[in-house]
Amino acid sequence: MWLIIVGAIVVTLMVLVGIVVGPMLGWKPLPARAALNDANVIKDGIVCAAVVPLGPHEAALIDAGNDVEGKAISAELARQGLTPGDVKYILLTHGHRDHVAAVHKFPGAQVMALEAEVDVVEGRSNGGAPILIFMPPKPMGVKLSRLLHNGDEFDLGPHRVRVFAVPGHTPGSAAFAIGENLFMGDSANHGRDGRLKGAPWIFNDNTAQNKQSLVSLARRLAADTTIKALIFGHSAPMERGVEALEEFARTQERV
């Protein structure tokens, strides 16, 4: 019983942290909606998800939000003339509950994440974030139908998807380059000063690894002119391309 009580307290703290700490850390707040290069990013409480149209009656989601009813996602689908049944793919940047809550609302979708993230996505582990230490893992009914690996490339409709492992926030955190967008989940944030910031230590499995993953990603994407926008889980998108990642990497190399 005490674990349930502690878990409820931790969930409440996580929500408060998302509302209060983001501004304290200098994150640029999420907009209600943003249309970016064939993707539509929508706010769902303290987090965002994205709808990527793939063709008539076909779409992909990047993450599945914090609301188990998926209301914000469903409303965006309806705005685009789509239904939940039109969601054919869900790509998960990582498995924390605020990113997978509405997966069950799209039973026809193929759900993908990095193989290293299976235990977190399927609720057998929380990862090692300090804020989750007293919160027991809780399966959300999510089952992966396709395991991804660092360096994978494949097509979704008209878009080429490139998969990058960026461990640190969780063991199997991923970034997805899809068309002109780079979806980074919680591995980074958009600072109010216009600069990219790494994930805060309290949310991370391994903060040093998180920073190194971002540096490595910057090197892999150096001079990539395809990517126009970086999209984050808890802060506003950044339309600086890979320049922001390269700037972050230079800062880390001087430390």
Secondary structure, DSSP 8 states (H G I E B T S, - for coil): -HHHHHHHHHHHHHHHIIIIIHHHTTB----SEEEETTEEEEEETTEEEEEEEEETTEEEEES--S-TT-HHHHHHHHHTT--GGGEEEEE-S---HHHHTTGGG-TTSEEEEEGGGHHHHTTS---S-GGGTTS-----S---SEEE-TT-EEEETTEEEEEEE-TTSSTT-EEEEETTEEEEETSEEEBTTS-EEE--GGG-S-HHHHHHHHHHHHHHTTT--S--EEEESSS--B-STTHHHHHHHHHHHH-
